[in-house]
Amino acid sequence: MDFLNTGPAVAATLRRQVARLPAIRRISNVAVTDVVVRDGRAVGAVGFDIVGGEAVTIAAGAVILAAGGLTKLYRRNSASANMAGEAYALALWAGAELVDMEFVQFFPIAHLAPRLVGMDPIMWDPFRYKLGGKLLNGNFEEFIDRYGGSDAGLYTAMRDVASYAILKEVEAGRGSPHGGAYLDFRHVAEAELRGAFGPVIDRLLANGIDLTKTPVEVGPMAHYHMGGVRVDGRMESRVKGLYAAGEAVGGANGANRLSGNAITEALVFGERAGRVAAAEALRAPAGWEPRFAAEAVGRVRAALGRRGTGGAAPVAREAELQHLMWENAGPFRTAGGLAAALERVRTMKAELPDLAISGERQFNLDLQDWFELRAMLATAEAVAASALARTESRGAHQRLDFPGSDEALVKNQALALEDGRLVTRWVPVARSRAAVADR
Amino acid sequence: MSEAARLRVWRGSRREAGRYDTFTVPYEEGMSVLDALRWIRAHADSSLAIRYSCTNANACKTCMALVDGKVEYTCTARLKRATVTVEPLPKRPVIRDLVADTAPPDEKLPG
C-alpha cells in the first residue's frame, strides 16, 4: 500500500515537467480505438472525441502504448476502472506480438468489506508484515495450515497458497459473508496498532472500521499483469515505430512479480520508450495520408451511427465478461474452464454489433464502453488462450489440472494475430547477463 | 441488501434546460455516491453521463460533483439512506448530466 502517496507525487512531478515543454501537447477526452499501420510502420492513431462525439485522427512519426494493464477483465480487481487491456488489444490489432499473457497477478488479501472508500484495497500487506494479523475463515478458524501453509500470526504463506486456501474455504461454504476470509487484528493492542499505522488507523475509523473490535474481510483480487506487448530493449514492438511503456510492456517480470516495482518500470520504460520514439519520429518518413485511417475511422463512424439502437448495454456485457474471466481464467484454472471462457468470449465478440448504444452525442459512455469491451474481449481471448496452452502451474498461473511445474515449459509464450486468428507460439526465455553469471 | 437509497440526479446538457431523474439504488453501509452512480449505469440507465477513473482510492480526482449542494469527490462522499441530490460542478460549463468541462483550454481539440 502506497501510504506515502509515492505514485501521485511522482505523477505530479512528471506532469509539471511535461507542462514546461512546449513541444509536448496533451489532449484530454479522446479515446483511441486503433493504431494506424502502413507498410509495417505505425503512422498514427484513430479514436473519438468523447465530449463532442466525432471521429479523431492523429498522424504520428511514432506511437507509444502506455494505457496500463488489464485488471478490469476481472470481477474483483484492485486497480482503476480504465485498465481494460486496451494497450494489448491495440498492439495485437496493429500486428505486434504479446508475451506472457497467462501471468496475471492476483493479490491474495485485498480488502472486500466493510466498504472502504478513499483507500487502496491492497493496503493490508504491510499490516500483516508488521503486526501479524490472523487469517480466519467464516467460522473464525485459522485454516492456512490445511493447505500446506503456516500462519501462526506471522506472514509466511506464499501469495498463491494464501489465495488458494481462501478460495477453497469459500468453495467449501466456510467463507466470510462477502466471499473471502477474515483478517483479524483484535489480538493486537491498540497502542501497537497506532504505533505502527497511526494516521491509517484514523482513516479506517472514519470508514467505520475499528480494528480492535472488528475483523475485516479480504480475498484475492486481480492486481497486476506481468504479460503485455513484446518489445526489445528499446521498447519497440515488432511493428516499426510502435512502442510500449509501463504495465503495457510484457516479459519484464516472468511468471511472478515482487511488490513495489511498477513505478520504477513506468519511469524506466517510459523514459526509454520516449527517448527512442522521439528520435525515430524525427527520422520517420512523412507517412500519413487520410486514406490509411479509412478502415479505423469507418469503425468509429459505424459505432457513432448506431446511437439510439436497442439491445443489451455494453456495460452489462462487461460485467458478464468480468464474471466469466474470474471464474474460468482467474487465480485457478482448468482446461475445461479456459475452453468455456474462450468459447463465450468468441461469441461475445460476434455479438458486439448487436449491443445497444444510447442516442446522446456528448459524453456517450455507451460508446466508450463499446470500444472498451471490444478491447477487453481481444485481451481476454489472449489471456485464456495462453493459459490453456500452458499445461503446468508456474508463478501466477495456477492450473488445478496441472499442479506442478514442467521443466519443458521454461519458455515464454508469444501471441499474435494471423489472418485475424490468435496464434500462440513458444519462444526461449531471454536470460540477462546477470542471471547467466549467477547460474 | 433490502435497504435502498434514493438519488436525485441532474440530467441534461444545458443548465437552463435540465431535469432531475430519481433512482432507487440498493444500499449497503459505507457505500459511496459513485458506487450508486455506477450501479445506475449498470442496472438502470447506461446513458447517464458521469466521469470517474479509479472508483475507490481517490487517486484520479476526476469524479467531482455537487452532492447535496457541496462540492465533493463522489468516490469518497458517503451515500445516505435518505435522498441524495447530485448535480454537475457549478461555475463550469456542463457537457452532459454530471460531467462538467474541467479540461484545461490547451488540452482541447481544435474546434
Boltz contact constraints between the chains, C-beta under 6 A:
constraints:
  - contact:
      token1: [A, 26]
      token2: [B, 107]
      max_distance: 6.0
  - contact:
      token1: [A, 27]
      token2: [B, 107]
      max_distance: 6.0
  - contact:
      token1: [A, 28]
      token2: [B, 103]
      max_distance: 6.0
  - contact:
      token1: [A, 28]
      token2: [B, 107]
      max_distance: 6.0
  - contact:
      token1: [A, 49]
      token2: [B, 109]
      max_distance: 6.0
  - contact:
      token1: [A, 51]
      token2: [B, 95]
      max_distance: 6.0
  - contact:
      token1: [A, 80]
      token2: [B, 53]
      max_distance: 6.0
  - contact:
      token1: [A, 80]
      token2: [B, 54]
      max_distance: 6.0
  - contact:
      token1: [A, 81]
      token2: [B, 55]
      max_distance: 6.0
  - contact:
      token1: [A, 82]
      token2: [B, 53]
      max_distance: 6.0
  - contact:
      token1: [A, 114]
      token2: [B, 30]
      max_distance: 6.0
  - contact:
      token1: [A, 115]
      token2: [B, 30]
      max_distance: 6.0
  - contact:
      token1: [A, 115]
      token2: [B, 31]
      max_distance: 6.0
  - contact:
      token1: [A, 117]
      token2: [B, 32]
      max_distance: 6.0
  - contact:
      token1: [A, 117]
      token2: [B, 76]
      max_distance: 6.0
  - contact:
      token1: [A, 118]
      token2: [B, 58]
      max_distance: 6.0
  - contact:
      token1: [A, 118]
      token2: [B, 76]
      max_distance: 6.0
  - contact:
      token1: [A, 120]
      token2: [B, 57]
      max_distance: 6.0
  - contact:
      token1: [A, 313]
      token2: [B, 46]
      max_distance: 6.0
  - contact:
      token1: [A, 315]
      token2: [B, 41]
      max_distance: 6.0
  - contact:
      token1: [A, 315]
      token2: [B, 42]
      max_distance: 6.0
  - contact:
      token1: [A, 315]
      token2: [B, 46]
      max_distance: 6.0
  - contact:
      token1: [A, 358]
      token2: [B, 47]
      max_distance: 6.0
  - contact:
      token1: [A, 360]
      token2: [B, 47]
      max_distance: 6.0
  - contact:
      token1: [A, 362]
      token2: [B, 13]
      max_distance: 6.0
  - contact:
      token1: [A, 362]
      token2: [B, 95]
      max_distance: 6.0
  - contact:
      token1: [A, 362]
      token2: [B, 96]
      max_distance: 6.0
  - contact:
      token1: [A, 363]
      token2: [B, 49]
      max_distance: 6.0
  - contact:
      token1: [A, 363]
      token2: [B, 95]
      max_distance: 6.0
  - contact:
      token1: [A, 363]
      token2: [B, 96]
      max_distance: 6.0
  - contact:
      token1: [A, 363]
      token2: [B, 99]
      max_distance: 6.0
  - contact:
      token1: [A, 366]
      token2: [B, 46]
      max_distance: 6.0
